[in-house]
Amino acid sequence: MEQKELQHLVEHLSQDYFQKRFRHTARFNARLRTTGGRYLLRSHDIEINPRQLTEFGYEALVGIIKHELCHYHLHIEGRGYKHRDPEFKQLLKKVGGLRYCEALPGARTTQPYKYLYICSNCKQQYKRKRRVNTAKYVCGKCRGKLILT
């Protein structure tokens, strides 16, 4: 699918499901890693991850576009456009957009921990991405001394 085809599809879905015109740009962005698409607040453009189309097909792409169009139209109208807003949830349900997209194969969603600390008293384990000053911090459960393993 080309950029022009994506732009036409977004305009068509906006008119059919929202009865409103999409007046900005829709484009593919291959640098998106952990998300299917995003709505840019400042420029009002929509970016779509092209791997969602190749991995999961046309229906998944349509669901992602509907999701981003919900953000777009609610933001333009000055209504609740964030994921937690009830207006967003209602509109998304009404148009049949995806709440979440499937994770791409090979995409890491969480970073592995780097440091493991064990309490010397109660053996409680703490997994951390950053180093902790063991002279300053103690176990949150029993206030025992932490040991880096």
C-alpha positions as a Markdown table, in Angstrom:
| # | Residue | x | y | z |
|---|---|---|---|---|
| 1 | Met | 0.0 | 0.0 | 0.0 |
| 2 | Glu | 1.3 | 3.4 | -0.9 |
| 3 | Gln | 1.1 | 6.7 | 1.0 |
| 4 | Lys | -1.7 | 8.0 | -1.4 |
| 5 | Glu | -3.7 | 4.8 | -0.9 |
| 6 | Leu | -3.4 | 5.2 | 2.9 |
| 7 | Gln | -4.4 | 8.9 | 2.7 |
| 8 | His | -7.5 | 7.9 | 0.6 |
| 9 | Leu | -8.4 | 5.1 | 3.0 |
| 10 | Val | -8.2 | 7.4 | 6.1 |
| 11 | Glu | -10.3 | 10.0 | 4.4 |
| 12 | His | -12.8 | 7.4 | 3.3 |
| 13 | Leu | -13.1 | 5.8 | 6.8 |
| 14 | Ser | -13.4 | 9.3 | 8.4 |
| 15 | Gln | -16.3 | 10.2 | 6.1 |
| 16 | Asp | -18.1 | 6.8 | 6.5 |
| 17 | Tyr | -17.8 | 6.2 | 10.2 |
| 18 | Phe | -17.5 | 9.8 | 11.7 |
| 19 | Gln | -19.4 | 11.8 | 9.0 |
| 20 | Lys | -16.5 | 14.3 | 9.1 |
| 21 | Arg | -13.7 | 15.1 | 6.8 |
| 22 | Phe | -10.1 | 14.3 | 7.5 |
| 23 | Arg | -8.2 | 17.4 | 6.5 |
| 24 | His | -4.6 | 16.5 | 7.4 |
| 25 | Thr | -2.0 | 14.0 | 6.4 |
| 26 | Ala | -1.9 | 10.2 | 7.0 |
| 27 | Arg | 1.4 | 8.5 | 6.4 |
| 28 | Phe | 3.4 | 5.3 | 7.1 |
| 29 | Asn | 6.2 | 5.5 | 9.7 |
| 30 | Ala | 8.4 | 2.5 | 9.7 |
| 31 | Arg | 10.3 | 3.8 | 12.9 |
| 32 | Leu | 7.2 | 3.0 | 15.1 |
| 33 | Arg | 8.2 | -0.1 | 17.1 |
| 34 | Thr | 5.7 | -0.9 | 19.8 |
| 35 | Thr | 2.6 | 0.8 | 18.6 |
| 36 | Gly | 0.3 | 0.4 | 15.6 |
| 37 | Gly | -0.2 | 4.1 | 15.0 |
| 38 | Arg | -0.2 | 7.5 | 16.6 |
| 39 | Tyr | -2.0 | 10.8 | 16.3 |
| 40 | Leu | 0.2 | 13.9 | 16.5 |
| 41 | Leu | -1.4 | 16.6 | 18.6 |
| 42 | Arg | 0.5 | 19.6 | 17.1 |
| 43 | Ser | 0.2 | 18.8 | 13.4 |
| 44 | His | -3.0 | 16.7 | 13.6 |
| 45 | Asp | -1.4 | 14.1 | 11.3 |
| 46 | Ile | -1.7 | 10.4 | 11.7 |
| 47 | Glu | 1.2 | 7.9 | 11.4 |
| 48 | Ile | 0.7 | 4.2 | 10.9 |
| 49 | Asn | 3.1 | 1.4 | 11.4 |
| 50 | Pro | 3.4 | -0.4 | 8.0 |
| 51 | Arg | 4.4 | -3.7 | 9.7 |
| 52 | Gln | 0.9 | -3.9 | 11.2 |
| 53 | Leu | -0.5 | -4.2 | 7.6 |
| 54 | Thr | 2.1 | -6.8 | 6.5 |
| 55 | Glu | 1.9 | -8.9 | 9.7 |
| 56 | Phe | -1.8 | -8.8 | 10.6 |
| 57 | Gly | -3.6 | -7.7 | 7.4 |
| 58 | Tyr | -6.1 | -5.1 | 6.2 |
| 59 | Glu | -8.7 | -5.5 | 9.0 |
| 60 | Ala | -6.1 | -4.7 | 11.7 |
| 61 | Leu | -5.0 | -1.7 | 9.7 |
| 62 | Val | -8.6 | -0.4 | 9.5 |
| 63 | Gly | -9.1 | -0.9 | 13.3 |
| 64 | Ile | -5.9 | 1.1 | 14.0 |
| 65 | Ile | -7.0 | 3.9 | 11.7 |
| 66 | Lys | -10.4 | 4.1 | 13.4 |
| 67 | His | -8.6 | 4.3 | 16.8 |
| 68 | Glu | -6.4 | 7.2 | 15.6 |
| 69 | Leu | -9.4 | 8.9 | 14.0 |
| 70 | Cys | -11.2 | 8.9 | 17.3 |
| 71 | His | -8.2 | 10.7 | 18.8 |
| 72 | Tyr | -8.2 | 13.1 | 15.8 |
| 73 | His | -11.9 | 14.1 | 15.8 |
| 74 | Leu | -12.3 | 14.4 | 19.6 |
| 75 | His | -9.1 | 16.5 | 19.8 |
| 76 | Ile | -10.2 | 18.8 | 17.0 |
| 77 | Glu | -13.6 | 19.3 | 18.7 |
| 78 | Gly | -12.0 | 20.0 | 22.1 |
| 79 | Arg | -13.5 | 16.9 | 23.8 |
| 80 | Gly | -11.8 | 14.1 | 25.8 |
| 81 | Tyr | -9.4 | 12.5 | 23.3 |
| 82 | Lys | -7.2 | 10.5 | 25.7 |
| 83 | His | -7.5 | 6.7 | 26.3 |
| 84 | Arg | -8.9 | 7.2 | 29.8 |
| 85 | Asp | -11.6 | 9.6 | 28.8 |
| 86 | Pro | -15.2 | 8.2 | 28.6 |
| 87 | Glu | -15.9 | 10.1 | 25.4 |
| 88 | Phe | -13.0 | 8.4 | 23.7 |
| 89 | Lys | -14.1 | 4.9 | 24.9 |
| 90 | Gln | -17.7 | 5.5 | 23.8 |
| 91 | Leu | -16.7 | 6.7 | 20.3 |
| 92 | Leu | -14.2 | 3.9 | 19.8 |
| 93 | Lys | -16.9 | 1.3 | 20.7 |
| 94 | Lys | -19.4 | 3.0 | 18.4 |
| 95 | Val | -17.1 | 2.9 | 15.3 |
| 96 | Gly | -15.6 | -0.5 | 16.1 |
| 97 | Gly | -12.0 | 0.6 | 16.4 |
| 98 | Leu | -9.3 | -1.5 | 18.1 |
| 99 | Arg | -8.6 | -0.6 | 21.7 |
| 100 | Tyr | -5.1 | -2.3 | 21.5 |
| 101 | Cys | -3.2 | -3.6 | 18.5 |
| 102 | Glu | -1.4 | -6.9 | 18.5 |
| 103 | Ala | 2.3 | -6.9 | 19.4 |
| 104 | Leu | 4.6 | -7.3 | 16.5 |
| 105 | Pro | 6.8 | -10.4 | 16.5 |
| 106 | Gly | 10.3 | -9.6 | 17.8 |
| 107 | Ala | 9.3 | -6.3 | 19.5 |
| 108 | Arg | 10.4 | -6.1 | 23.1 |
| 109 | Thr | 7.7 | -4.4 | 25.2 |
| 110 | Thr | 9.5 | -4.5 | 28.5 |
| 111 | Gln | 13.2 | -4.1 | 29.2 |
| 112 | Pro | 14.8 | -6.9 | 31.2 |
| 113 | Tyr | 16.1 | -5.9 | 34.6 |
| 114 | Lys | 19.8 | -5.4 | 35.1 |
| 115 | Tyr | 20.3 | -5.6 | 38.8 |
| 116 | Leu | 18.9 | -8.1 | 41.4 |
| 117 | Tyr | 19.0 | -7.2 | 45.1 |
| 118 | Ile | 18.1 | -9.6 | 47.8 |
| 119 | Cys | 17.3 | -8.7 | 51.4 |
| 120 | Ser | 19.7 | -10.4 | 53.9 |
| 121 | Asn | 16.9 | -10.9 | 56.4 |
| 122 | Cys | 13.7 | -11.9 | 54.7 |
| 123 | Lys | 15.2 | -12.9 | 51.2 |
| 124 | Gln | 12.8 | -10.5 | 49.4 |
| 125 | Gln | 14.0 | -9.9 | 45.8 |
| 126 | Tyr | 14.0 | -6.6 | 44.1 |
| 127 | Lys | 14.6 | -6.3 | 40.3 |
| 128 | Arg | 15.9 | -3.0 | 39.1 |
| 129 | Lys | 17.0 | -1.4 | 35.9 |
| 130 | Arg | 19.2 | 1.1 | 37.7 |
| 131 | Arg | 21.7 | 0.6 | 40.5 |
| 132 | Val | 20.5 | 1.4 | 44.1 |
| 133 | Asn | 22.7 | 2.8 | 46.8 |
| 134 | Thr | 22.7 | 0.0 | 49.4 |
| 135 | Ala | 24.1 | 2.3 | 52.0 |
| 136 | Lys | 21.1 | 4.5 | 51.8 |
| 137 | Tyr | 18.2 | 2.1 | 50.9 |
| 138 | Val | 17.0 | -0.9 | 52.8 |
| 139 | Cys | 14.3 | -3.6 | 52.3 |
| 140 | Gly | 10.8 | -2.2 | 52.2 |
| 141 | Lys | 9.4 | -5.3 | 53.9 |
| 142 | Cys | 11.7 | -5.8 | 56.9 |
| 143 | Arg | 14.2 | -2.9 | 56.7 |
| 144 | Gly | 17.0 | -5.4 | 56.3 |
| 145 | Lys | 20.2 | -4.8 | 54.4 |
| 146 | Leu | 20.1 | -5.2 | 50.6 |
| 147 | Ile | 22.7 | -7.3 | 48.8 |
| 148 | Leu | 23.5 | -7.0 | 45.1 |
| 149 | Thr | 23.7 | -10.4 | 43.4 |
